[in-house]
Amino acid sequence: MSEELLLDVKNLHIAYQDNPTVMDVNFTLNKGEVLAIVGESGSGKTTVIRAILGLLSTGGKITTGDIVFEGRSLNNLAKREWQPIRGKEISMIFQDSGSALDPIQKIGKQFREYFKTHETLSDEECDAKAISLLASVALTAGVDILQRYPYELSGGQRQRLGVAMGLALSPKLLLGDEPTSALDVTTQAQVVLEMKALAKNQGTAIIIVTHNLGVAAHMADKILVMKSGRVVDSGMAKDVLENPSHEYTKHLMDSVPTLGGGRYVE
Ligand SMILES: Nc1ncnc2c1ncn2[C@@H]1O[C@H](COP(=O)(O)OP(=O)(O)OP(=O)(O)O)[C@@H](O)[C@H]1O
């Protein structure tokens, strides 16, 4: 794995309507590396990854600190400066990818439009690329899927589609906000593995937000544990899992039925 620095989050503080919500978050991510952010509901995980993509929800603001992506600060970028970054350099997949898709447009058309916002490709080239991406997330009936509407897919298929779309433009960084938590355990395991393999092939780094330490253990090179807006534990996944320094991490560990995420791959 390359040791080249991709993302440097420094002394990050975020407030909603002047209420401090995220305090003093620091971490780095190298190219191709996978980081999992874990922690209880409301601890600030989503806020951190939304800040990276400049998409804090209403009232949210970075009050101190910096987010540096490939040597360039992402703080205070203008809307037009974000356009070439979102999707192409940094993309995001959500808990329910279906909700991010247009319900009244066929999937093939959505892929074409997505590719064409960043590349000059014919319809046929877009379709071929989409089919190959879909195959890499185990959606092998690609031609048929391109003809369907999002609601015509199962939850697991839609999540796979979300992963394929998130990685469609070979971004350098993929942000996943609980991308598998709405799925049953077996499908979760498969989608996690597919996401990791596809990202690895493209050299894409991942930050995945999850409640589930099993998913984190299974996917991540590094883990960041958040509680009440602060980082309470962080480091290489193996070290954090084998030697948690904070009581809260130990408590999270106790709630994973099979250590090391075994349940997710069996
Ligand atoms: N737009 C907003 N305005 C005000 N407060 C907000 C806003 N969005 C989030 N918050 C608050 O910020 C805190 C952190 O929320 P965040 O969604 O980042 O947590 P999380 O760790 O991702 O939680 P979950 O696991 O439940 O998604 C919470 O207390 C939440 O209520």
The ligand as a MOL file (V3000), in Angstrom:
LIG
                    3D

  0  0  0     0  0            999 V3000
M  V30 BEGIN CTAB
M  V30 COUNTS 31 33 0 0 0
M  V30 BEGIN ATOM
M  V30 1 N -28.4360 20.0580 11.2630 0
M  V30 2 C -28.2420 19.8800 12.5720 0
M  V30 3 N -28.5740 20.8550 13.4530 0
M  V30 4 C -28.3540 20.7020 14.7810 0
M  V30 5 N -27.7840 19.6150 15.3390 0
M  V30 6 C -27.4290 18.6250 14.5100 0
M  V30 7 C -27.6240 18.6970 13.0870 0
M  V30 8 N -27.1620 17.5450 12.5210 0
M  V30 9 C -26.7030 16.8040 13.5550 0
M  V30 10 N -26.8480 17.4350 14.7310 0
M  V30 11 C -26.4360 16.9330 16.0590 0
M  V30 12 O -25.0450 16.6890 16.0620 0
M  V30 13 C -24.7270 15.5530 16.8430 0
M  V30 14 C -23.9010 14.5760 15.9930 0
M  V30 15 O -24.7310 14.0630 14.9530 0
M  V30 16 P -24.1800 13.0360 13.8850 0
M  V30 17 O -25.2760 12.7730 12.9140 0
M  V30 18 O -22.9010 13.5240 13.3680 0
M  V30 19 O -23.9300 11.7520 14.7930 0
M  V30 20 P -23.6370 10.2490 14.3630 0
M  V30 21 O -22.5400 9.7730 15.2670 0
M  V30 22 O -23.4070 10.1360 12.9140 0
M  V30 23 O -25.0100 9.5620 14.7590 0
M  V30 24 P -25.7880 8.3250 14.0670 0
M  V30 25 O -24.9090 7.1390 14.3000 0
M  V30 26 O -27.0620 8.2530 14.8700 0
M  V30 27 O -25.9900 8.6650 12.6400 0
M  V30 28 C -26.0530 14.9930 17.3400 0
M  V30 29 O -26.2610 15.4290 18.6510 0
M  V30 30 C -27.0720 15.6040 16.3920 0
M  V30 31 O -28.3020 15.7650 17.0400 0
M  V30 END ATOM
M  V30 BEGIN BOND
M  V30 1 1 1 2
M  V30 2 1 2 3
M  V30 3 2 2 7
M  V30 4 2 3 4
M  V30 5 1 4 5
M  V30 6 2 5 6
M  V30 7 1 6 7
M  V30 8 1 6 10
M  V30 9 1 7 8
M  V30 10 2 8 9
M  V30 11 1 9 10
M  V30 12 1 10 11
M  V30 13 1 11 12
M  V30 14 1 11 30
M  V30 15 1 12 13
M  V30 16 1 13 14
M  V30 17 1 13 28
M  V30 18 1 14 15
M  V30 19 1 15 16
M  V30 20 2 16 17
M  V30 21 1 16 18
M  V30 22 1 16 19
M  V30 23 1 19 20
M  V30 24 2 20 21
M  V30 25 1 20 22
M  V30 26 1 20 23
M  V30 27 1 23 24
M  V30 28 2 24 25
M  V30 29 1 24 26
M  V30 30 1 24 27
M  V30 31 1 28 29
M  V30 32 1 28 30
M  V30 33 1 30 31
M  V30 END BOND
M  V30 END CTAB
M  END
